[in-house]
Amino acid sequence: MLRKWFSIIMVLVLVLSIVGCSAQTANNAGDSTSTGTETQQESDKSQGETPKGNKDIKVGIVVNGQGNFFNTGIYQETIRLVKEMGGTPVALDSLGQREKMLSDLESLIQQNVDAIIVLLGDPTFLEPALKQAKEKNIPWISVASGFHPLVDLQIDSNDWANGAKIGAYLAARLGGKGKIVEIYGDLIMPTRARAEGLRAVLKEYPEIQIVERHSYAWPNFLDDTRKYMETILQKYPNPGDISAVFAAFDGAGMGAVQAIEAAGRNEIFVVGVDGDPAAYENMRNKGAFAATAAHDLKGMAEKAVEWAFKLAQGEKPPTKMIFIDGPVITQENVPAAE
């Protein structure tokens, strides 16, 4: 009888032992699954995108030709600053050809640059490349070029203000009365904005009349505007026929200055926008160039490069537009030669 009970007890012990081992195995299996999930999550985190360091960033830079000091200056300064920041500039000069600028941008997009800076390009014309950049998530900074909904950041001088400031100088110097020539350009926003600023001023001075307008050639603007002004001076040969010239930018104004000074028409003065060193030199010598609204060229390049790196690293600007102001320079406050 005792033997029988002893056998039953041994069977029960064996069963309980097996159940306990099974439970322990199940728990161990559960622990293993949990550890595997955590390992997978850690692996996923390690494979996530990490912000690029500056030395890993390639910045595409395209300029619409280097026909004047501003284009060349901001192009070279932008390249220099990208290098200074530790990045790699991929820089292209479109030689004043819009179609080449479009193909240059498409080339940069194919090279998978991390950000694009467009200097003096019409974003509406460049829209096909803009769309390609957006599809590949390449940020686009428009400098001295104007706005487009697909542009990530627009950096410009306040050229409405520049046109108005230099227009106000012109109106004051004329005493609210006179006939003027306008040399303009419609291909990019800055020159269009300057013309609008001028017109805002002239609405208040109806006795100042624009009697002639000329769209400057690019990039051969200097010869073009000089020859144009020679024709105008022949058409209006008498003092008082023409009192002043408003130029969309200083380089075009310098062509008019050359014709005016060669003809001895000292009663005519020229105003422009840019802060061109050639205009400054003429102003120091008390020539026909009277005033210019200067750009902060370095400030614009600095902002463009700063945000090219930030955008490439995933940061978003607080606003899509940055406008940088500059002073009016006249013969009275022109900087000394360097």
Disulfide bonds with the S-S distance in Angstrom:
none
